[in-house]
Amino acid sequence: MVRAGHYSTQGCIRIASTTPPGDSAARLGGLFRIGFQPGEEVSARLEAIDRDPAEIDLIINSHFHFDHVGGNALIPNATMLVQRREWDAGMDPDTAARRGFNPRDFDLGHKLRLLDGEHDVFGDGSVVCLPTHGHTPGHQSLRLRLKRGEVVLAADACYFCQTLRERRLPRNMYDREAMLASLDRLEALEKSGARIYFGHDPEFWRSVQAPAAIA
């Protein structure tokens, strides 16, 4: 699902998550119930807004779970921005297996920009990668400075609104204390005026009318 896009004079990027194409969906069909229809893949969603997937310059992946990198293959010419900690975890066979990473989803020959902490993508504060470790070793969220104010795409650092309000954590995570610290950071950003976009909250996403609500 295309959740957000950012366009600037410096190029075009795809941010936060990419939905699994056929290969990932086929592999995972026995483990997850995947509601996915033709035309919902990231390449089709980009084409629907007159963007050529082959001309996307950057992909920013929050982390390496299949529902966030499964469509990377459909954006073949982009440079992938990911935290170095996440890349290292994905490249270690034992860690990757424990964390549910499959290199077939992300080790596809894209150019890499490995990040060590917070990173200002364009140098103007408009798109900033924020380390929000805990869900996975190198999870990151994304802060966007838009005309109507700042938003933060939390991805899986914060599944639901309730996660942030009540600190209810998912059963499976890499580091509980790191995830709690990431929630504290998201809460501080919210108190400073940013709107948090929760990764897997159906009630929240029903309230969002993309792309107008995020642009």
ChimeraX attribute file (.defattr): number of C-alpha atoms within 10 A of each C-alpha:
attribute: neighborCount
match mode: 1-to-1
recipient: residues
	/A:1	18
	/A:2	19
	/A:3	19
	/A:4	16
	/A:5	16
	/A:6	16
	/A:7	11
	/A:8	9
	/A:9	6
	/A:10	8
	/A:11	12
	/A:12	19
	/A:13	20
	/A:14	25
	/A:15	23
	/A:16	23
	/A:17	28
	/A:18	27
	/A:19	22
	/A:20	26
	/A:21	23
	/A:22	14
	/A:23	13
	/A:24	18
	/A:25	20
	/A:26	11
	/A:27	10
	/A:28	14
	/A:29	11
	/A:30	9
	/A:31	8
	/A:32	9
	/A:33	9
	/A:34	13
	/A:35	7
	/A:36	14
	/A:37	7
	/A:38	8
	/A:39	12
	/A:40	16
	/A:41	20
	/A:42	25
	/A:43	23
	/A:44	18
	/A:45	17
	/A:46	18
	/A:47	12
	/A:48	11
	/A:49	9
	/A:50	9
	/A:51	14
	/A:52	15
	/A:53	21
	/A:54	12
	/A:55	14
	/A:56	19
	/A:57	17
	/A:58	22
	/A:59	26
	/A:60	26
	/A:61	27
	/A:62	32
	/A:63	30
	/A:64	27
	/A:65	21
	/A:66	24
	/A:67	18
	/A:68	23
	/A:69	28
	/A:70	25
	/A:71	24
	/A:72	28
	/A:73	21
	/A:74	18
	/A:75	23
	/A:76	18
	/A:77	18
	/A:78	24
	/A:79	18
	/A:80	23
	/A:81	22
	/A:82	25
	/A:83	27
	/A:84	18
	/A:85	19
	/A:86	23
	/A:87	22
	/A:88	15
	/A:89	20
	/A:90	25
	/A:91	15
	/A:92	12
	/A:93	14
	/A:94	11
	/A:95	14
	/A:96	19
	/A:97	13
	/A:98	10
	/A:99	19
	/A:100	13
	/A:101	24
	/A:102	19
	/A:103	19
	/A:104	13
	/A:105	21
	/A:106	23
	/A:107	16
	/A:108	11
	/A:109	12
	/A:110	18
	/A:111	14
	/A:112	16
	/A:113	15
	/A:114	15
	/A:115	18
	/A:116	12
	/A:117	16
	/A:118	15
	/A:119	17
	/A:120	14
	/A:121	14
	/A:122	13
	/A:123	9
	/A:124	9
	/A:125	13
	/A:126	15
	/A:127	20
	/A:128	20
	/A:129	25
	/A:130	23
	/A:131	23
	/A:132	30
	/A:133	30
	/A:134	22
	/A:135	26
	/A:136	26
	/A:137	26
	/A:138	25
	/A:139	27
	/A:140	32
	/A:141	28
	/A:142	25
	/A:143	22
	/A:144	21
	/A:145	17
	/A:146	13
	/A:147	8
	/A:148	9
	/A:149	12
	/A:150	19
	/A:151	20
	/A:152	22
	/A:153	26
	/A:154	27
	/A:155	25
	/A:156	25
	/A:157	30
	/A:158	29
	/A:159	20
	/A:160	23
	/A:161	19
	/A:162	13
	/A:163	17
	/A:164	20
	/A:165	10
	/A:166	8
	/A:167	15
	/A:168	14
	/A:169	19
	/A:170	14
	/A:171	6
	/A:172	10
	/A:173	16
	/A:174	16
	/A:175	13
	/A:176	16
	/A:177	11
	/A:178	18
	/A:179	25
	/A:180	22
	/A:181	14
	/A:182	25
	/A:183	23
	/A:184	15
	/A:185	15
	/A:186	24
	/A:187	17
	/A:188	12
	/A:189	17
	/A:190	15
	/A:191	10
	/A:192	10
	/A:193	12
	/A:194	18
	/A:195	20
	/A:196	22
	/A:197	23
	/A:198	23
	/A:199	21
	/A:200	15
	/A:201	15
	/A:202	12
	/A:203	11
	/A:204	14
	/A:205	14
	/A:206	9
	/A:207	9
	/A:208	13
	/A:209	9
	/A:210	14
	/A:211	12
	/A:212	7
	/A:213	10
	/A:214	20
	/A:215	16
